[in-house]
Amino acid sequence: MANQELGGVDIQRFLDDDWQRNVRVFRAAFPALDCPVEGDDLAGLACEEGVDSRLVMQDGDSWLLRNGPFGAEDFADLPEANWTLLVQGVDRWIPGVAELLRVFRFLPRWRTEDIMVSYATDGGNVGPHYDHYDVFLIQGSGRRRWKIGQRCDSRTPLAGHPQMRLLKRFDQLEEVLLEPGDVLYVPPGVAHWGIAEGDDCVTLSVGFRAPAEADILRDWTDHVADQLSDDRRYRDGALRAVDHSAYIPSDAVERVAGIIQSRMTSTDGLAQRFGQTMTAPLDPDEPLPPVVDETRFSQQRISATLVLRLGARLAFDDNYLFADGAACRYAPEARGLIEALCTLEAGDPVPDELDNALAFLLYSQGTLEFEDDADD
């Protein structure tokens, strides 16, 4: 069952009054929090290929951005203050970070994107900005002072930084200091600016997937187009000799409009496509771990525990289980089992009743793994 409160705040009241509307502070949402990641952990990840990382340094009114992967010498040359290391998708690598997601399961899990972690020295920050998505900012260790500003959109002037979407103007409306265990919720489009006070400031940002309407439309039209045969072509209606051969008559445009309308009014397959989009991996090109064949898998499953892999993305509807971008149709009588599967968190054991063919499919694509492999 999902949490009913977060930091003493009634969850349903938060959803009714604040979700995607207002900034909200949750004090001691994680009481006695033992931060699951330290600066050295983050630096180690930032040195790995395939990990999205960046360093941001402030010098007066200027910000410098460098992208990873980094080497040990990059960290040795850093100044004592005013820098931040950020690593994306840390819940895919560190179990203790992924464990924090359990607290936010009062929200649709298919909306969860990832947990980005930042480590900052005194004064470290990434400048005034806004996001297009909801974010919960968990203070893991140290302290960070957040300035909350105006509402922004695509018309809001930017500073013109070549690599960062910094705001040209920041109108501070309120300010809040986060201590370890506190959480700040910032809705989409609200300007915010967090500055570390003291060293060893770790902030964990739980971000939510919010595809742009343009991307949703583009994805769906591409999908529809892929289903059509090249034999389907524009055809003329009844033609008459014309005064000017270059003229495009309105009835030709109407025929094109008819083609579009006939293909776009049907939503067959839309639910499946949406489920695949919302569960697609953060990095679809990430190499999968080595797997065994189905016969060996079946034998190994008898004696070994099959668990949900770190970073796995699950959702379901009335017809399909969605797992890391794949859609698997299930029988109506399997609904309860599918629901149970979709309550698992990383490292949780998979129900023994799960059909072996489906289990092998999920294992082959990296959604599931054997517990012994997870510990390697």
N, C-alpha and C positions, 0 to 999 in steps of 0.2 A: 504494500500500500504506500502511496506517495505521502511525503511529509505534509502535515497540516499546518505547521508553523516553520518559519525561518527567522532566526534571531528575534523571536518573540512577536513576529508579525504574522497575522493570519494569512495563509497562502491565497485563499479564495478572495479575500478582500484586496490583496495585492493584485491579483489577476483582474478583478473588476475595476479597480481604481487606477492602477499605475502601469500595468503591462503595456508596453509600446506607447506610453503616454508621458509618465513622470519619472524623474529620478527618485530613487528610494535607497536609504541606508539601512542595512541590517546589522545591528550591533551584536557582536559575539555570536554570529551565525554558526561559527565553528569554534565552540568554546575549547580552550586548552589545545588549540591546534598545534600539532607537531608538523611543521612544514615538510612536505614530502620531497622537496627538491632544494638543493643548495647551489651556490654559485659555481662550485667546481663541477657538479653534475651537469649543469647547463653548459659550461664551457666545453666539457667533454663531448656533449651532443653536437655543439656548434662546430666541432672539428670533423664531424662525420659527413661523408658524401651522402647526398639524398636527404639531408635534414635542412629545412628552411630556417636560416638564422641570419641575424643582422646585428650590427653594432651602430649605435647612434651616439654621437658626441656633440655636446653643445659648447660653443665658444662665443660668448657674448650673445649677439642676436643671430648667430649663424649656427646651423646644424649640419653635421657631416654624417652621411650614411655609408656604411660598408657592408657588403653581403658576404656570407660565408660560402663554403666552409673555411674555417680559420685554422691557423697553426698556433702552437704554443707561443711563438715569438710575437704574435699579434696581441696577446694578452699581456705579455711582459712589457710592452711598450706603451701601455695605456696610462693616462694621467691618474692622479689620485682621486679625482672627483669629476662629476658632470658627464658620466657616460652610462649607457644602458646596453645590456646584451639581451636580445629577444630571440626566442626559439619557438617556432610554430609546431602545433600538433604534438606536444610533449606527452599527452595522454596515450599516444601510440607507443611510447618507449618506456615510461616509468609507471609501474602498477599503482603506486601510492597517489600519483596525480590522477590517473583514470578513476580511482576510487571516489574522488570528489564528485563525480558525475551522478552518483546515486542520490545526492541531496537535491538534484534538480530534475528528478524524474516526475515532478508534478507538471512538467511541460512535455510536449510531444518529443520523444527521443529522436525522431527523424528530423527534427529541427536543429538538433545539436550539431555544431560544426567541429569544434576542437577546443583544446585548452592551450592557449599560448602562455608562456611563462617569461617574465622579464626579471633580470637581476640588475640592480642599479646601485651605484655609489652615491654618496651625498650630492644632491643637486641633479642627479640623473633624471632625464625626461625625454619624451619623444615629441615635444612641442604641442601647441594647441591644434586640435583636429576634431573631426567627427566621423562616425562610422555609419554605414548603411544597415547595420544589423544590431540586434540586442546584445548586450554584454553584461555579465556579472563579474566584477573585479574583486577577487578574493585577496586580502592581504595575508600573505603567507608568513613573512617575517619582516622585521624592521617597520618603518612607518612611511606613509606616503600621503602628501597633502594634495587633494583633488580640488581643482577649481572648475566650477560648472558654469557654462556660458549659454549663449543664445541658441535658438533652433536654426538649423542650416539645411540647405538643399543644394541642388546642382547650380543654382544661381548665386550661391554665396561666394564672394571673392576669395581666391586663394593667394598665398604669398608668392607663388611662382617658383618654389623650390624645384629643381630638376628631378628629384627622386622622391620627395615626400609631399603629401597632400596637407600642408600646413595652412592654417587660416591666416588671411591677411589682417583680420581684425578679430579680437577676442573680447567679448563683452561679459565680464564676470558677473554672475548673478548670485552665486553662493559658493561656499567653501566648506570642505569637510576633511578632517584628518582621520585616516584609517590606521587602526592598530591591528596586530595579528589576530586573525579570526573574524574581523569585520568584513562586510561585503557591501560594495556599492553597485547598484543596478543603474545602467545608463541606457535609455531607449534609443532607437535609431534617430539620427539627425541632430542629436544634442551635443553641442561642443563641450569638450572636456580636456583637461590638462593636468596630468599628475606628476608631481615633483617629489623625489625621494628626500626624506629628512633623516640624515644619517646614512651610514653604510649598511651593507647586507640587506637591502630592501628587495624582497621578492614578492611579486604580484602575479597571481594566476588569473588569466582572463578566459572565462567560459563564454565563447562566442557561438552564435546561432546562425544556421544556414538560411539565407534569404536571397534566393536568386532574383535577379532583376526581371521585370516583366518582359523586357526585350529578349532576355535569354530564354525565358520560358516559351515565348512565342517562336523564337528562332529554333529552339530544340524540337518543338512540336511540328512546325512546318517542314523541317528537315526530315523528321520521322515520317510524316505523311508522304512527302515526295519520294522517299526511299521505297515506299510500298507500291509505287506506280510503275507500270511498264513503259518503256520508251515507245511502245506502239501507240500509246495514248497521246494524240497530238491535237493541236489547234486545227479546226476545220471551219471552212467558210459556210455561211448560210447561203440562201439563194442570192446569186450575184446578178447585177445588172450593169450594163456598160456605164462607165462613169465619165464625168467631164474632165477630171484630173486624176491620173493614176496614183499620185502620191498622197492623196487625201485619205485619212483614216476616219471612217464614219462611226457614228455613235453606236450602231448596232454591233460593230466589231468589238468595241470596248465592253458592251453588255455581254457578249459571248465570253469574253475573258473573265468578267465578273461572275458569270454563271459557273465557270470552271472552278474558280476559287471558292465560291459559296458551296458548291456541291461537295468539295473536298474538306472544307473546314467546318461545316455544320455538324458532321458526324464526330462524336467523341469516342468512338470505338478504339480501345487501346490506350486512351488517355490516362486512366487510373494506373495501368501498368507502367506507362512511360514516366509518370510523375513519381511513382514509388521507386523506380530505378534511379531517377535523377536525385531524389532526396537521400538515397542511401549510397550513392556513388562514393568510392574511396576518396580521401583527401588528395592522395597522390596515386592516380590510376597506373602510373608507370613503375611504382615500387615493385621490385622483384619479389616473387613469392618464395617462401622457404621451400626446401626440397621435400617432396612428399613420396609416399610409397604407393604401390598399385592397389587396386580395390581388394584383391585377395589378401594381401598383407595387411591392409587396413582393417579388414574384418577380423583377422586373427588378432591383431594388436588391440582392437577395441574390447576383446574379451578380458584382457588383463590390465589394460591401461585406461586412464581416465581422460575422456575427451572434454575439452573446455573451450569457452569462448576466447578468441584471441584478442589481445590488446588492439584497440582501434577498430574492431569490427563494428559494422553499422547494420542494424536490424530494424525492420518494420513489417507490417502486414496489413492487408485489407480483407475483404470478404472472399477473395479468390486466390490471392498470391501471398507468399512469403517473399519479402525483399531482403537481400543480404549482399551488402557491398556492391550494389549496382545490378545484381542478378535478380530475376523474377522467377520464382518456383511455384507453380500451381499446386495447391493442396486440396485433398478431398474434404468435404464438409465435416466428416467424422473426426478429422485430425485437428479441428479448430482449437480445442483445448490445449493440445500439445504445442501448437504453433504459438499460442498466447504465452504458454509457459516458457518456451524458448526465447521469446522476445522480452522477457523480464530479466534475462541473465545479464550480468555485468562481466567484464573481462576477468578471466580466471575461474568463473563459476562453472561447475560440471554440467555437461549436457545431459538431459533426461535419457535414461537407458532405453526408453520406449521409442525414441526418435528412429524413424525408418532408416535402415542402413544405407540405402541408395541415396537418400537426401543427405544423410550425415556425410557420406563420402564426397558428394558434390560440394558441400560447404567446406569440407576439409581441403579438397583439391584447389579451391579458389582462395584459401587462406582465411576464411571466416572462423573456422574451428582449428584446433591443434591439440595434440596430446600434451598432457600436463608435463611430462618429462621434457618435451621439446621446449615448452615455455620457460622452463627453469634453466635452459642452456644459455 
